[in-house]
């Protein structure tokens, strides 16, 4: 299998000094790397029954849609406030430098839906935790939180400790 890590570019001091950004755009531009990555993310699910795959804005959408298609599940976007056109639920969350929020359509998840939550990177865990709260507020059951990259030194998995958390790459 192809080593997908070679397609992740590290950008020092982005978006601010001291941060080393993991840029996945080279991986997305390479068809074999893209396919290998999607397959590795799919393998993390162990093909559990999934009704919906939730992708978190915006880079979580890339693989969440592929996972949904390969799992025979629906895709649900979770977005920043004001981006979804129908009735939404909002979940605020804390950032290291302030507050933000996520929204989901009120009819996106049905009670009892088995849900895979996906994002590209697990950092501090606040965004994924907010997404899980939205899913559960609509009656969904989180089967797994699934990430391409986990920045383990930021300890984001602690905020998701009640869920199964899996990632393809850990830094």
N, C-alpha and C positions, 0 to 999 in steps of 0.2 A: 504494500500500500504506500502511496505517496506521502512524504513527510510534509504536512501542511504548515508546520511551524516556519519553514523556510520562506513561506509566502506572507508572513506577517512582518510588516516593516515597523521598526521602532523609531518614533519621532521624539527626540529629547526636548524637554522644556515646552511641551504643548499639552494642554492649552495654556499652561502657566509654568513658570520656572520651577524646576524640581519634579515635574511630572513627566513620566516617560510613557507617551501615548502608544498604544498598540493599534496600528493601522491595518485593517483587514482588506483594504481596497485592492492590493495586489492579488490576494487570494481570490477575491470575487472576479477578477479579470482573467483568471487562469481556469479554463473549463475543467481540467482534471483535478485541480486543487479544490475547486468548488464542489464537484461531485464527491470527492473523497471526504471533504468536510461534512457535507450533508449526510453521507453514509455513516460517518463516525457519530454525528449527533443522533441519527436514527438508532444506531446501536445502543446508545445510552438509555434509550427508552425500553429496551428489551422487549419491544413490540407489545407492550401492555396496551389494553384497549383504551383508546383516547377518542373522545367526542369532539373536542375543540383544542386547537393550538392557539395560545395567546402570544402575540408578538408585541414587544414593547418598543415604542417609537424611539428612534426610527431605524436604527441598524438591526434591531431585533426582527424587523419585518423580512429581511433578506432570507434567513434560514427558516423562520417560522412558517412561511408560505410553502417552502419546499417540504418541510416536515409534515405539514397538514396534508399535502397532496400524497406523500408517500405512506402516511398512516391512514388514509381514507377518512380524514377528519375535516371539520370546518376550520377556517382561520378567523381569528378575532383580533383586530388591532386595538391596542391601548395607546392613547395619544395624550399629548399635552392639551390643556384646556382650550376650548374654542375651535378645535380642528375636526370634530365629529359633527355631522349634520343633523343627527336625530337626538332624541331625549337621552341624556347621559346621567351617570352617577360619577361623582368626583371624589377622589381620595388625596388629601394633602399629605405631604411627607417632608421630612427635614433633610436638608443638605448641609454640608459642613459650613457653607457660607450663607444659609438662609432657608427659605421654604420654596417648594414647588408643588405641583399637583398632577395627577393623571386622571383621565376620564375613559369610560367605557360606555357603549350603548346599553341602555337598560334591557334590551331584548337580546343581547349577544350571547348570554349564557342561560341555559335552562336549568332549573333545579335538578340536581343529580348528575349533570354533565361531568364527565371525567376530563380534567383539563391539564394540559402540558403548558407551563409558562416558560417562554423562551426569550432570552436576550443575548446580545453578542458578548457582553462582558459583565461579570459579577465583580463589583468593586466594594463599596461600603454596604450594599444590600438594601438601601432605602427604597430605590425604585422598584426592585423586584418585590419587596415586602408590600409596598403600596398596590402593586398589580395583584398580588395574591389576595389582599383584602377586598379589592374590587370583585374578583372572581367569587370569593366566598360570600360576599354580600348579596350576590345574585343566586346563590344556592349551588354553585359549582364546587366540585371536590378537586383539590390540587393533587394530581398523581405524581408530578415531578416538576422541579425547577431545573431547567436545562440551559447551559451556557456554552459558548464556544471557548471563552477564556475566563478563568477565575484568577483574580489578583489576590492570592491568599493572605498576603501580608496586611491587607486592609480588613480582614476578618468579616467580610460581608455575609458569609454563610451562617454566622451566629444569629443574624436577624431572621434567617430562614430555617432555624433549627427544627421546627416542627414539620418540615417538608424534606423529601428526598431531594438533595442537591447534587447535580452531576455536571461536570464540564469536560471538554475534550482536552484542553491545555490548562496547566496551572503554572503561574509565575509567583 
